């Protein structure tokens, strides 16, 4: 991640403007590793967002998923709507590398919430169908959090719109 040098050492010079905050949010190096991480995260998350928001791949769509999240899981209705929307939009932002850090932070929030509903099932996924349907552990969620944290820390990397935005802000 690029560093931002301050021209003065007075307290007034430490005050961040909107441009400075935006520059920090999109700052990233042309490294391939974070690019591959964000693209993998996008590809892995999109089918879930499409299920939950659009009803694709056997999902229930926005209203059915929202009802399930609020009535069955006990999530706050506003947070449930935000989660479903984030699950659909974050993969697109990650894929093109725009607002990668913000999208990654959203994914971390999603996965914390999702993992909380799987803690009683233990760590492992239900790879071989030995457990009842829906009795997966939090292994997938933890892996997604780790990858999203890498994107959060490193930025969008190579081949991203964030790099172009950062260059324009300098």
N, C-alpha and C positions, 0 to 999 in steps of 0.2 A: 504494500500500500504506500502511496506517496505521502511524504511529509509536507506539512505546510509551515513555512518559516514566517515568523512575524517580524515586521520591520522595526518595531519599537519594543521596548521592554516595559513601558508604562502599563498600568492596569487598563487604561482605555484601549490599548492595542490588543488586549486579550478578548475583547468583546467580539463575539462572532455575529456576522450578518447573515442574512438568508443565503446570499451567494456562497459564503464560506461553508455553511452547513451543507448546502447542496453539493459543493465541490467535494467535501469529505465523504458524502454519501455515495457519490459515483466514482470516486478515485479508485483506480485499479491498475495493475500492471498487465502487460500483454502476455501473461503466462497462460499456458494451455490447461494446466491442472484445474484451476477454478472454473474455466470454461467447460471442461468436461464434467465437472461436478454439478454445475448449475443445469447443464443440458440433461444429464442423467436424472437429476431431481425433477426437472420438468416432465420428462417422459414417464417417470414412475408415478408422479402425482396426478397427471392429467386424467387417466382413466377413472380415478376416484372422484375427481371434480365433475367429470362428465356424468358419472352415475348419480351423484348427489344433486347436482344442479339441473342437468338436462334429462335425466332418466335413461341415459344410454347404458349399454352393457348390463342390462337387467336391473338398473337402479330405479329408485322411486321418484326421482325428480326433486325439485326444490321443495314443494309443499309436503310431499311424503317424507322426505328426509328431515325437514324442519319439525314436522309433527313427531317423528321418532326421537329426534335429539332432545326435544323439550319434554315430551310426555314420558318417554321410556328412560332416557338417560338423565333427565333433570337439568339440562343446560338452560341457561337464561335465553329467552327468545331472541334478543338482539345479538347476543354472542353466537347463537346457533346460526342465524342468518349471515353474520359476518364470516363465520367459519366456512359455510357452504360457498359463499361468494369468493372468499380467498382461495379455496380449494380449486375453483375454476380459473380464476384470473392469474394467480401466482405462476402457474406453469407457463403461461404465455409471456409474462414478464421475464421469467427465468430463461426461456428459450431464446429470446432476442437479446437478453442481457440489459434490460432497462429497469432501473430500480432494483437491481439484484439483491442488494442488502435488505431492502424493505421487504421484498418478496420472501427472502430467506427467513427473516424474522417472523413473517406471517406463517410460514411453514413450521417453524419451531413452535409457535403458539398452537397451531393445529395439532401437531404431534404430541404436545404435552397434554392437551385435552383428550385426544384419542387414546393415548397410553393410559391415562387415568381410568378409562373404562375397561382396560384389559389387565390391570395389575393382578387381580385375583386369579387370572389364568396362568400366571407364571411368565417366564421369560420367552420360551420357545413358541414359534408359530406352529400351527397345526399342519405341518408339511405332509403327513401321511394319512390324515383323516381319522386319527385314532381318537380324537376328542370330538365332542358334539359340534355341529356347525356353529360358528361364531365364538368358539372358545379359544381363539388364538391368544397368544401371549403378546408382549409388548416389544418383541425383537425388531420387527419392521419399523415401528415408530421410533425406536432408539436409533436405528441406523439412519433413518431420514433426518432425525435431529442432528446427528453428527455431520452428515453431508451438508445440511443447511447451515450449520455453524461454520463450516469451512468457507462457504460462500459469504456468509455474514462477515467473517474476519478478513477475507482476501478480496472481496468484491467479485464482480462478474468475469474478470479475466479477459483473455483474448476474444476477438470476434464479437464484441459486445457494443451495444449502443451507449452503455455507460462510459466506455473509453472515449467515444466521440464527444459525448457531453462534457466529460472532464476536460478534454482538449479545448473545447470552446469556452469553458469557464476560466481557464488559465490566462 
